Amino acid sequence: MSLNWREIDTVLEELRLPDYHIQQVYQPDFRNLVFELYRPGARIFLLLSLEQGRTRLHATTRRPRKSRKVQRFEAFLKARIRGGRIIAADQPESERVVRFVIERASEQTILWLRLWGGAANLIATNTDLTILDCFFRRPKRNEISGAVFDTGFLRTGKPDGAHARERFTVRDFPDSDTLNEHLDTFYHGQIEDESVEKIRSECVSLIRRRESSLQARLDDVERGIIEADSSEQYRHQADLILSSLHLIEDRAESVTTIDWANENREITLKLDPHMSPTENAHVLYQKAQKAEEQRQDLIDKQSEIRALLEALRALQTQAQKTDIIRELTAIRSQVVPSDRISGNEQKKASPGLRFESGGFIILVGRNARENDALLRRHVRGNDLWLHTRDYPGGYVFVLHRGSKSPPLETLIDAGHLAVHYSQASSEKLVDLYYTQVKYLRRARDAGTGTVLPTQEKNFVVRMEAERLQKLLSQHSRY
């Protein structure tokens, strides 16, 4: 709702702007200006708004916020009229155009505030109507510096506006308020309501995106739990081998025995002929232990993700109930994608790429700048650093997780990423080395991000296309 000409007249009559000095000019955004005005015994903030659907001027009790960067027209006004005195402020011919005449050091500037909805503008001219600058520069309307301001709307000899006065009136407002006070309260409330809905919408959208991402991760974890639920099978096979030692011939590739746990049916178990039967059983026990550890890690992660989902749903309920901007802003700040799945921990967004393997987060720097940024701000001493040997490439970090060490599968995954993001990406068998971040030393006078590793360990990665593709498919989700 913009002001009509009768309301503009009333605002100007209440303010009595002549003899006010312009002490400061603020442009808090791209649609509004605020003048800080002073005369002995009075100080006011005058809002000039060019927002479509809300074009207006009125006094406001709210001190404007300073913009981070001084805008072009704001800088012009500060140089041209700050410190000047308003010697006239009127609405010529009831045309919703306010004319301010401002004098500073015997130089006059005229500000034409046009409150015409989609054609709103604030135009500064000198006394011969040459345009000095405009809030909105519009060449098609000839509203540019150096052009002559068109005052065709000032129709001399116009009747005293009887028809217009019949059509427009000052809308009702509380008797206890002036029109300026009413407008300030009304528009502030309207803008605040819009801000509440905007922030609420942002919160809900962020929560839903985060919830969708977490649900995808939860689905992956639950599939992993099902796949990892093989520890008892490995352990049972090992028990069967040990109970059938008398049946196993030297260098046998299999053994057929009775499975007492399955209705005494015959079962054939494969053996590695290069190992003794006891060693074959030991390998199966190791697989059982590894599968159980992986399963327990996945179960822990499942609980953590479910807790995060519950917290997100609680935040969404809170966002839908509150109308307080401060609370909504706090909710929005909490809905930040977490790099590490942990209860309440929030991580700053890191450069490069993020992956997950076996419950561990893997960060990848793809160039010197990302490598350096990760080293400086996003990894800690106990995190692992991996790099290809003899080939330039990105840095790969496996983030430390409590007292747990990364399993071999996670190291192999990290190795695949280190190879993929290096000049060895076309090789099938690649040497790598790794160490903890605390054992890296920056190379003096070397390029950005260059480090010298100590206490490093070596390992070899045989590239598996399926494993690499599965890792790379994560990037769209994490």
GIBEL-V691292 format. One record per pair of residues at least 6 apart in sequence whose C-alpha atoms are under 8 Angstrom apart, sorted by the first residue. I is the first residue (numbers start at 1). J is the second residue. Records with the same first field share a line. If there is no record, write none. Layout:
I = J / J
//
This chain:
1 = 53 / 54 / 55
2 = 53 / 54 / 55 / 56 / 115 / 117
3 = 54 / 55 / 56 / 115
4 = 96 / 168 / 169 / 170
5 = 94 / 95 / 96 / 168
6 = 94 / 165 / 168 / 169 / 170
7 = 169 / 170 / 171 / 179
8 = 56 / 57 / 91 / 96
9 = 90 / 91
10 = 179
11 = 57 / 58 / 179 / 180
12 = 89 / 90
14 = 178 / 179 / 180
15 = 59
17 = 86 / 88 / 89
18 = 85 / 86 / 87 / 88 / 89
19 = 39 / 85 / 86 / 87
20 = 37 / 38 / 39 / 85 / 86
21 = 37 / 38 / 39 / 83 / 84 / 85 / 86
22 = 35 / 36 / 37 / 38 / 81 / 82 / 83 / 84 / 85 / 86
23 = 35 / 36 / 37 / 38 / 82 / 83 / 84
24 = 35 / 36 / 37 / 78 / 82 / 83
25 = 33 / 34 / 35 / 36 / 74 / 77 / 78 / 82
26 = 33 / 34 / 35 / 64 / 65 / 66 / 67 / 74
27 = 33 / 34 / 66 / 67 / 70 / 71 / 74
28 = 34 / 64 / 65 / 66 / 67
29 = 67
31 = 49 / 50 / 51
32 = 47 / 48 / 49 / 50 / 51
33 = 47 / 48 / 49 / 74
34 = 45 / 46 / 47 / 48 / 64
35 = 45 / 46 / 47
36 = 43 / 44 / 45 / 46
37 = 43 / 44 / 45 / 46
38 = 44
44 = 59 / 60 / 61
45 = 59 / 60 / 61 / 62 / 63
46 = 57 / 58 / 59 / 60
47 = 56 / 57 / 58 / 59 / 60
48 = 55 / 56 / 57 / 58 / 113
49 = 55 / 56 / 57
50 = 56 / 115 / 117 / 120 / 121
51 = 117 / 120
52 = 117 / 118 / 120
53 = 117 / 118
54 = 117
55 = 115 / 116 / 117 / 120
56 = 115
58 = 180 / 183 / 184
59 = 180 / 181 / 184
60 = 180 / 181 / 184
61 = 184
73 = 133 / 134 / 135
76 = 133
80 = 109
81 = 102 / 103 / 104 / 109
83 = 104
84 = 102 / 103 / 104 / 105
85 = 102 / 103 / 104
86 = 100 / 101 / 102 / 103
87 = 100 / 101 / 102 / 103
88 = 99 / 100 / 101 / 102
89 = 98 / 99 / 100 / 101
90 = 98 / 99 / 100
91 = 97 / 98 / 99
92 = 98 / 99 / 154
93 = 154 / 155 / 158
94 = 161
95 = 153 / 154
96 = 114 / 115 / 116
97 = 112 / 113 / 114 / 115
98 = 111 / 112 / 113 / 114
99 = 110 / 111 / 112 / 113
100 = 110 / 111 / 112 / 113
101 = 108 / 109 / 110 / 111
102 = 108 / 109 / 110 / 111
103 = 109
108 = 126 / 127
109 = 124 / 125 / 126 / 127
110 = 124 / 125 / 126 / 127
111 = 122 / 123 / 124 / 125
112 = 121 / 122 / 123 / 124 / 125
113 = 120 / 121 / 122 / 123
114 = 120 / 121 / 122
115 = 121
121 = 134 / 135 / 136
122 = 134 / 135 / 136
123 = 131 / 132 / 133 / 134 / 135 / 143
124 = 131 / 132 / 133 / 134
125 = 131 / 132 / 133 / 149
126 = 132
129 = 148 / 149
130 = 145 / 146 / 147 / 148 / 149
131 = 143 / 144 / 145 / 146 / 147 / 148 / 149
132 = 144 / 145 / 146
133 = 144 / 145
134 = 143 / 144 / 145
136 = 143
137 = 143 / 144
138 = 144
142 = 148 / 149
143 = 149
173 = 179 / 182
174 = 182
195 = 325
196 = 323 / 324 / 325 / 328
199 = 325 / 328 / 329 / 332
200 = 319 / 320 / 328
202 = 332
203 = 316 / 319 / 328 / 331 / 332 / 335
204 = 316 / 319
206 = 332 / 335
207 = 312 / 313 / 315 / 316 / 335
210 = 335 / 336 / 337
211 = 309 / 312
213 = 477 / 478
214 = 305 / 309
215 = 309
216 = 477
217 = 305
218 = 302 / 305 / 306
221 = 298 / 299 / 301 / 302
222 = 298 / 302
224 = 295 / 298
225 = 295 / 298 / 299
228 = 291 / 292 / 294 / 295
229 = 291 / 292 / 295
230 = 288 / 291 / 292
231 = 287 / 288 / 289 / 290 / 291 / 292
232 = 288
233 = 288
234 = 284 / 285 / 287 / 288
235 = 284 / 285 / 288
237 = 269 / 281 / 284
238 = 280 / 281 / 282 / 284 / 285
239 = 281
240 = 257 / 259
241 = 255 / 269 / 277 / 278 / 280 / 281
242 = 277 / 278 / 281
244 = 257
245 = 277
247 = 255 / 257
248 = 254 / 255 / 277
250 = 273 / 276
251 = 272 / 273 / 274 / 275 / 276
252 = 271 / 272 / 273
253 = 270 / 271 / 272 / 273
254 = 268 / 269 / 270 / 271 / 272
255 = 268 / 269 / 270 / 271
256 = 266 / 267 / 268 / 269
257 = 266 / 267 / 268
258 = 264 / 265 / 266 / 267
259 = 265 / 266 / 267
271 = 277 / 280
272 = 280
294 = 358
297 = 358 / 359
298 = 358 / 359
301 = 341 / 359
304 = 341 / 342 / 343
305 = 341
307 = 343
308 = 343
312 = 335
315 = 331
319 = 328 / 331
322 = 328
336 = 346
337 = 346 / 347
338 = 345 / 346 / 347
339 = 346 / 347 / 349 / 354 / 361
340 = 346 / 347 / 360 / 361
350 = 374 / 378
351 = 365 / 370 / 373 / 374
352 = 363 / 364 / 365 / 366 / 370
353 = 363 / 364 / 365 / 475
354 = 361 / 362 / 363 / 364 / 475 / 478
355 = 361 / 362 / 363 / 471 / 474 / 475 / 478
356 = 362 / 471 / 474
357 = 409 / 410 / 413
358 = 406 / 407 / 409 / 410
360 = 398 / 399 / 400 / 401 / 406 / 410
361 = 398 / 399
362 = 396 / 397 / 398 / 399 / 414
363 = 396 / 397 / 398 / 399
364 = 371 / 394 / 395 / 396 / 397 / 417 / 418
365 = 371 / 374 / 394 / 395 / 396
366 = 393 / 394 / 395 / 421
367 = 393 / 394
368 = 394 / 447 / 448 / 449 / 450
369 = 448 / 449
371 = 394 / 395 / 449
372 = 448 / 449 / 450
373 = 449
375 = 449
379 = 397 / 399 / 437
380 = 399 / 437 / 438
381 = 436 / 437 / 438 / 439
382 = 399 / 400 / 436 / 437 / 438
383 = 397 / 398 / 399 / 400 / 436 / 437
384 = 397 / 398 / 399 / 400 / 434 / 435 / 436 / 437
385 = 395 / 396 / 397 / 398 / 434 / 435 / 436 / 437
386 = 395 / 396 / 397 / 414 / 415 / 418 / 432 / 433 / 434 / 435
387 = 393 / 394 / 395 / 396 / 415 / 418 / 419 / 432 / 433 / 434
388 = 418 / 419 / 422 / 424 / 430 / 431 / 432 / 433
389 = 430 / 431 / 432 / 433
391 = 422 / 423 / 424
392 = 422 / 423
393 = 418 / 419 / 421 / 422 / 423
394 = 418 / 421 / 422
395 = 418
396 = 414 / 417 / 418
397 = 414
398 = 406 / 414
400 = 406
412 = 461
413 = 467 / 468 / 471
415 = 432 / 461
416 = 461 / 463 / 468
417 = 468
419 = 425 / 430
424 = 430
427 = 463
428 = 462 / 463
429 = 460 / 461 / 462 / 463
430 = 460 / 461 / 462 / 463
431 = 458 / 459 / 460 / 461
432 = 458 / 459 / 460 / 461
433 = 456 / 457 / 458 / 459
434 = 456 / 457 / 458
435 = 453 / 454 / 455 / 456 / 457
436 = 456
439 = 453 / 454 / 455
440 = 451 / 452 / 453 / 454
441 = 451 / 452 / 453 / 454
442 = 449 / 450 / 451 / 452
443 = 450 / 451 / 452
//
